[in-house]
Amino acid sequence: MTLQKVENQRLGECYYFARHASGLRVFLLPKPGAASSYAIFGTKCGSIDSTFRIEGEADFTTVPEGIAHFLEHKLFESEEGDAFTRYAATGASANAYTGFDKTCYLFSCTDNFYPSLEILLDFVQHPYFTEETVQKEQGIIGQEIKMYEDDPDWRALFNLLEALYEKNPVRTDIAGTVESISHITAELLYRCYYAFYNPANMALCICGDFDPQAAADFIDSRIRAVEPKPVETARFDEPETAVKKEARQKLPVSIPMFRLGYKDTLLPPGPAAARRQLTSEILLEMLFGRASDLYCALYDEGLVNSSFSAEYFCGRGFAAAILGGESRAPETVVQRIRAAIADTLRDGIDEKKFERARRKIYGQMVAGFDSVDDLANYAISCAFEDVDVFTQIDAVQRITADEAETRLRELFREEAAALSLIEPA
């Protein structure tokens, strides 16, 4: 693989990019002197990707909800044994996760980096599924699903997503349901695997103390040479307004929980969407962050606690501003949030507060370059969002208060808002 060096003079940082013959994108982020190394191997396959077709096929295939998460669990197994057992021999700490729009496999280690990397590249590229092991896993994941059904924080989020979205599969639990996973078979797992785990649909990021060319050569010899086959996922005609204004559920909680969401319009992946995400994050920090007037007042009055947060929840095909946490008077807090938004819409953005929030976001991003874990995870997110690793950190320096004001008026539309409440049973 031919390495391309990409530098950022302001940060004094660089990374190396290569594209394998299979189409796999490889990001090498050397950190000389780092105490640990980290690798993450991911694919654009998440819970929303349940209806798809491979290029050249006439019809879409629909697989059971939760299959991406199920596939993540099963991929660690092989005829020779479990990947975690192999990692134990190298001393690496391994994990994996499935999100709405991607699945990633990762490890960190202080030594034996290349033996650990070989394990990662091996098991992710060599699926092994049998009907017997699939049936066993259905019971295990079924218990996990039941556990999350009683988790108030989890239910607050998904009740909100069901209220915001009508057709988009982001409204469905990542793990699926006990009923949906009962229809998963080894054949369907292989079908899903070969559709989404084509290297051209994947990215690999490693960060630590290594020689970039040696790492590139090691990776080059261990990625399977397969023909790139683009996969297309189904599109949904999703309305821009919320499906319903409110969702309530009673659970055994001592303090009520709430999530207030504002469904956003979408841009295609790329620099414009990435800049919009950053602007939204700065706006939310300014209005609702720990240093904001509203948060300080609500906290001093005992209306919120440290669980309160505001995030720009976004990914491939979905985006929303989501605020919430615990509160003994959640509807009062929601009224205060809406009043703060209305006041800002009326009075405009305070440039000093905007600048303070912008600098905080910038500082957090710069600090992330000092962590091998954070940097590798950030790099793979950039890969799947079709933006350069340095694009965001340069963009945050140029975002203006005027952009934030435009974003304010676009994002906080009451017709696109919904409230989720978890109340004591």
C-alpha positions, 0 to 999 in steps of 0.5 A, a space after each residue: 500500500 502507498 502511504 499518503 502523509 497528511 499534516 496539520 501545522 497548527 496542531 503539529 500532528 500528522 497521520 498516514 492514509 492508505 487504500 488497500 487494493 480491496 478498497 479498505 481505507 487505512 488510517 495510521 496515527 503514529 504517536 512516538 513514545 505512547 505508552 499504549 497502542 489502540 486499533 479499531 476495525 469497523 464497518 458501515 453496518 449498524 442497526 438501521 441497515 436492516 434492508 439492503 441490496 448488493 450492487 447488481 441485485 434487483 431486489 432489496 433484502 430485509 433481515 430481522 431487526 438486531 442482526 448487526 448486533 447479533 453478528 457482532 457477538 458471533 464474529 468473535 467465535 471460530 472453529 479454533 475458539 474464541 477471539 477473547 481467549 486468543 487476546 488473553 495470550 497477548 495481554 490485549 484488552 478487546 471489545 466491540 460495539 454496534 451502533 445505529 450506523 456502524 459496528 466496530 471491533 477494537 483492542 488496546 495493549 501496552 505490548 504485543 501490538 502486532 500479534 494482537 493486530 493479527 488477531 483482530 484482522 483474522 477473526 473479523 475477516 473469517 466468519 464462522 456461524 452454525 445453527 447450533 451456536 446461533 440458537 445458543 446466542 439467541 438466548 444470551 442476547 434475549 436476556 440482554 434485551 429484557 434487561 434493557 427493557 427495564 433500563 429507564 435511561 434506555 427506555 427514555 431514549 428509545 421512547 423519544 426516538 419512536 416519538 420523533 421518527 415514523 419510518 427511520 429504523 433509528 427508532 428501533 432498539 439496536 439489539 432488536 426484540 426477542 421476537 425479531 432475533 428468534 428469526 436470525 439464522 446462520 444463513 442470514 448472518 452470512 448474507 449480512 456479513 458478505 454484504 457489509 463486511 466487504 473491505 471497501 465498506 470498512 475502515 481500519 485505524 491504528 494509533 500508538 508507537 509504531 513505524 507507519 510503513 512497517 504497519 502498512 506492510 503488515 496490514 497489506 499482507 493480511 487483508 483479503 483480496 476481494 472485489 469491492 461490492 458496494 451495498 445500498 441501504 433502503 431509503 425512507 421517506 421520513 417527514 420533517 415533523 415529529 410523529 407525536 409530541 409526547 411519550 410517557 412510561 412508568 418504571 420503578 424509578 425514584 426520580 422521574 427522567 426526561 428526554 426532550 428532542 428536536 428532530 433535525 433536517 439532513 445533509 448528505 455526509 461530508 464537510 457541510 454536514 460535519 460543520 453543521 454538527 459542530 455548529 450544533 454542538 457549540 450551540 448546545 454547549 452555549 445554551 445548556 452546557 455546565 457553564 450556561 445560565 440555564 444549567 446553573 439556575 436549574 442546578 441551584 434550584 435543585 431542578 436538575 442534577 449532574 445527569 443533565 446533558 445536551 447532545 447533538 445525536 446524529 449519524 447516517 440518515 438521522 439527526 436530532 438535538 436531545 436534552 434531558 436527565 433526572 428531575 423531580 419536576 421534569 415538565 417545569 425544566 422542559 418549560 424553562 428549556 423552551 423559554 430559554 430557546 425562545 429568549 435566544 430566538 428573540 434576542 439573538 446569540 450572545 457573542 461572548 457566550 458563543 465564543 466561550 462555548 466554541 473555545 471549549 469545544 475546540 479545547 476538547 477536540 485538541 485534548 483528544 489528540 493526546 489519547 490514542 483511544 480517542 484519536 483512533 475512534 475519532 478517525 474512524 468516525 471521520 472515515 465513515 462521515 467522509 471528512 478528513 481527520 483534521 477538517 473538524 478541528 480546523 472548521 471549529 476555528 472558523 464557525 461564527 456566531 451568525 452560523 450558530 444563529 442560523 442553526 438555532 432557527 433551523 434546529 429548534 422547531 416546535 413542530 419537530 419536537 417531542 418529549 419522553 417521560 419516565 415516571 415512577 411506577 
